[in-house]
Amino acid sequence: MLAAERRNQILEKLQSEKRVVVSELSQQYGVSEETIRRDLEKLEKEGLAVKSYGGAVINESMNIELPFNVRKNQNVVGKQRMAEIAASMIQEGDHIFLDASTTAVFVARALKTKERLTVITNSMEILLELSNVSGWNIISTGGVMKEGYLAFYGSRTDEAIRSYYVDKIIFSCKTLNARLGMMESQELFASTKKTMMDSGRMNILLADCTKFDQTSFSVVGSLRDVNVVITDKRPDDRWLRLFRSLDVDCRYPELQA
C-alpha cells in the first residue's frame, strides 16, 4: 500500500471514529509505529488532524477541506438519493453545469440513462466518469488543476464558464447558513460556483443535512439565488419555512415515495 493511500484510510478512520491510536494502526497496516507517527505528523501539517498522546484526533475546523478521495466515500447513500432526485429533474437534450463536488459525481452516474445531454464541468472525476458515454457532448472548462481536488479552478476556468449559458446548474457547497447563505472553505471554490450560478436558468443546490446551520470562510451566494435545494433528509420546520419564504423548492427522498 502506498503511503498516501494509507494516510487517506487513516483520515477516513479519523472521520468516523474521531480518534486513532498509533499502536493499533501499526498492527493494522503492518508498519512500524514510527511510520504511523510520520503519517500523523503529515496529516497534522495539512491541518487535518491534531496529534495527541499515543495517537491523534480529527481537526473539527469547518474550514478544513478533506481530500476528494476521502470526501467521496462519506454519506454515500445520502449522495445517491440526492443524485436520483437531481437526475429526475434533467430532461433529455438539456445543457447542464456540474461542479467539482463529490455529490456531482453521483449525479453524473445517475444521468447515464439520459440521452443527448451536454455536460460542462471543471471536475476531472466527472470527465472520467462520463468518458464511456456515447451521444453526449462533454465539455471541460480547463484551467489550473487544484492539487488533491481532481478539479480545475482559476480565472481561465471562470472565463470558460462565462462563455456558456445552460438550462440547469447542479452544485454543492461546504456549508449552508440561514443568514449568510451558501459557503465554501476557499475563495477560489466560491468564485467558480458564483460564476456557474450566473450562467444558467435554474440553480439546483445539493446539500446533505450535515451542512445545514454551519459556516465556512467564503460566501458563495444568497439562498435567494437558488431555485431548488435537494437534501438527503427532511429539514427542520425552520428551514422549510425559510425556503417557502424565498420561493425555493426543497426536495428530499421522502417526497419522492
Sequence and secondary structure as in RCSB ss.txt:
>XXXX:A:sequence
MLAAERRNQILEKLQSEKRVVVSELSQQYGVSEETIRRDLEKLEKEGLAVKSYGGAVINESMNIELPFNVRKNQN
VVGKQRMAEIAASMIQEGDHIFLDASTTAVFVARALKTKERLTVITNSMEILLELSNVSGWNIISTGGVMKEGYL
AFYGSRTDEAIRSYYVDKIIFSCKTLNARLGMMESQELFASTKKTMMDSGRMNILLADCTKFDQTSFSVVGSLRD
VNVVITDKRPDDRWLRLFRSLDVDCRYPELQA
>XXXX:A:secstr
  HHHHHHHHHHHHHHHSEEEHHHHHHHHT  HHHHHHHHHHHHHTTSEEEETTEEEE   TT    HHHHTTSS
HHHHHHHHHHHHHT  TT EEEE SSHHHHHHHHHTTT  S EEEESBHHHHHHTTT  S EEEE   EEETTTT
EEESHHHHHHHHT  EEEEEEE SEEETTTEEEESSHHHHHHHHHHHTSEEEEEEE  GGGBT   SEEEE GGG
 SEEE SS   HHHHHHHHHTT EEE GGGG 
